[in-house]
Amino acid sequence: MDLKVIKDKFVTLFGENYRIYTSPGRVNLIGEHTDYNGGYVFPGAIDKGIYAAIQPNGTNSVRAYSIDYQSYVEFEMREDDRPEEPWARYIFGVVREIQKRGFEPKGFDTVFAGDVPLGAGMSSSAALESTFAFALNDMYDLGIDKFELARIGQSTEHHYCGVMCGIMDQFASIFGKKGHLMRLNCATMEFEYFPFDPKGYKVVLLDTVVKHELASSAYNKRRASCENACNHIKHKHNEINYLSDASYNLLEEIKDEISEEDFMRAKYVIGEKQRVLDVCEALEKGDYETVGDRMYGTHYGMSKEYEVSCDELDFLNDIAKECGVTGSRVMGGGFGGCTINLVKEELYDKFIETAKDKFNKRFGHEPKVYDVVISDGARRIS
């Protein structure tokens, strides 16, 4: 990211004094559709994010300019002055959520931009929320802990942006650590860092540039399937609070009580929990072949059991196998978006060339390619 563009625009609009803050987007190596089932996710912050020049302005108003949208807004820090522009609501929401927690940040000026690709499943919105939550906490010495900063971002999505998201995206953006992935237990919020610096490999996302319309309704149906299976298990085993607490044996006990579809959804979730644990164990041994094998297992589960893949994603996964890629799977909710791929460096160029060529011939456009490096979370950089 060229910070000079942000700095120059800030000087033009607001003056010479500012501080620079940033928060990253994220990838999730493994652990999909597990968050709302009380399971594990395994994200990492990446080397692409949101960058903002910020400075207190001595008022109770926010003056903000988005370089990416070439748009300027002003709003006061009260509920009835909610801005119309969607991008500004993320900043407004963060301010309001901080205030709801009993803190009183003052007004500020800001210019910001990002290099997180929009719509590619790398959580640019969480990066934006985390940038401003971290900055206001630091700038006004509010003393808010990191978990609460992540919750502030999540609450912003819920109350000001209309997205009932989990905590993973904001958690990864705030807690990211260079060279490490994070295993987060979504039921208890306990987490642990795991080294991830795969020498001789690259992590690359291939973006199908498609998003199928049934995603939101299909998401709700799958969530209902999981809750139904969990309730049937809990009826016999009261200690089970989340589907991820269950085993295959407990699922088999209620197989005849639920639909075949609900059984398949639950089977995927229980298997995905184990795949995350297998990957953690493999990383501690530097065993990237097992990591890759479990990634392929996740893709199979999401495609055939949870049924949230699509032709474009399955096609890219098949190409990865053909090219000898160590691991590949759909990343995110499904029905479009990206595959995440763990590729040996000597196979990288051929894989990208083959994927672009074959995908273009089949679907009429090339996938976008994003190389990512696991990096640090929210911070002040100037």
Secondary structure, DSSP 8 states (H G I E B T S, - for coil): --HHHHHHHHHHHT-S--EEEEEEEEEESS--S-GGGT-EE-EEEEEEEEEEEEEE-SSSEEEEEETTTTEEEEEESSGGG--SSHHHHHHHHHHHHHHHTT-----EEEEEEE-S-TTSSS-HHHHHHHHHHHHHHHHTT----HHHHHHHHHHHHHHHS-----SHHHHHHHH-BTTEEEEEETTT--EEEEE---TTEEEEEEEEEEE-TTHHHHHHHHHHHHHHHHHHHHHH-TT--SGGG--HHHHHHTGGGS-HHHHHHHHHHHHHHHHHHHHHHHHHTT-HHHHHHHHHHHHHIIIIIS----HHHHHHHHHHHHTT-SEEEEESSSSEEEEEEEEEHHHHHHHHHHHHHHHHHHHSS--EEEEE-B---SEE--
